[in-house]
Amino acid sequence: MQTVKIEPFNIIGISIRTTNENGQASKEIAQLWGKFMSESTLEKIPYKVDHEIYSLYTDYEGDHTKPYTAILGCKVENLDNIPNGMVGKSIRGGTYAKTTVKGDLMHGLVVDQWSKIFEMEWDRTYDADFEVFGEKAQNPSDAEIDFYVGIKQGING
């Protein structure tokens, strides 16, 4: 784990409102991924900075046990043209705890990592947290994913 500074950025993508209660987010975010892939959402996002896919969690009603918005999309240059059916969001940036995991996406890699993060005693901002699915995530059975969790101050370690 390392502490990193993230500059403000914009994202455009598709979203759902969900909660971690009763495994609801795991199911609904998996469905959102299915929609993202089957509808070629990546190709429809204008002004992309690159082709990395962001899985963003924001608009928390409290901590990770309360409802929040999940957005699957891409970092974009601006929010001037948000396609119908998509959302745009500006992220303020700030201090983030960055962790990287490697493994099989089809066997709970992301959910397992979030379970570990929930147990961490970090002073979280609950403003925006995200994963980045880049070049190293192309092979689902041996993917490398970066997780960014908004924190209020630096963490040693």
N, C-alpha and C positions, 0 to 999 in steps of 0.2 A: 504494500500500500504506500502511496506517496501523496503528498499534498500538492495540488497544482492550481494555478490561476487560469480561469477561463474568461476570455473576452466575451462581451455581449454578442449574441447572434440571433438570427431569425430562422424559423423553420416553417415549412409548409408540408402538410400531410393530411391523413385521415385520423379521426379521433373517436374515442368512446369515453363515457363516464363510467367508472367502475369502482370496486372496493376489493380489498384483500380478504374480506370475510368469506368463510366457507369455500375458499379456493376459487371464488368468482373471477378474480382478475386473471388467474392462470388460463381459465377457459376462454374468457372474453378477449384477452390479448392474443391468444392463439387464433381465435376467429378473425381478429383484426388483421393479423399477419396473412391469413388465408385470403382475405379480401384484398389486401395490399398487393399480394403476388398475382392473384387471379385476374385483377382488373388493371394490371400493368401501371399501378399508381406512380411508380418511379419515373416512368417516361412522361407522365402528364404534369409533373411538377416543374413550373417555370423558374428561371433564374438560379438553377442549382449551382452551388459552389463546387461540388464534386458528386460522386455517386455513392458516398457512404450513406447508409440508412441509420437514422436516429430513432430510437425508441425512447420517447420522452415522457416523464411523469411530472405533472404540474397541477396547479389549481387545487392543492390539497385543502380539505376542510379541517385539517388538524394534523395529526401525525399519520404514520403509515397504516394505522388501523381504520382511518376514516376515508370516505370517498375522495377520489381524485380523477383527473383527466389523463388518459394515455393517448399520445400522438405518435403515429408512425409516419416518418417523412424524411425530408432532406434539409440540410442547411442551405439557405438561399441568400442571394444578394440583397433582396428587399421583399416587402410584402405588398407591392403595388398591384399584383395580379394574382389573386387567390382563386383558383378554379372552383366552379360549383361543386358542392359536396366535400370540399376540403376546408381546412382551417389554417390560419396563420398565427404564429405566436412569436413574440419577442422575448428572448431570455436575457436577463440582466447580466449574467456572468457572475464571477466572484470566486470564492475559494471552494475547491472540491477535493474530496478524497477519491483518488483513482485506484481502482483495482483491476486486474486483468485475469481472466479465467480462460482455460483452454479445455476443450472436450467436445462431446457429442451434443449438438443442439436438440436432437430428437429424444434425449434422455434427461431432460430437466436441468440442463446446464444453467440457464438463466434463472429459473425459479429457485434452484438450490443456492445460487449465489445471493439472491435477494434474501433468502431465509437467513444466511450468515450475516448479511448487512443489517437486518432487523435486530440481531442480537448484539451488534456493536454498540458501544456506549459513546457514540459520536454526538456532538451537539449540532444536530441537523437543522438546516434552514427550512426545509419543506417548501422551497420555492420552485426548484426544478432539479430533477435527477434524470439521468439518461444513460443509455448504452449506445455504443457506436459499433455498427456492423460494417467494417471496412474490408479491405483486400484480404485480410487474414481470416475472414469469416465466410469466404466463398465455399469452402468445403464443409457442409453441415456436420459430418461425422468427426471432423478435426478442426473445429472453429476456434478462433481466438477473439474474445470480445472484451472491450474496455468498458468498465462501469464508472460512472461519475456521480458522486453523491454530494450534494450541496451541504457545506458545513460552515459554522459560524466563525471558526478560527482554525489555525493550523493544528495538525496532529503530529506528534512525534512518532517515528517508527518507520 
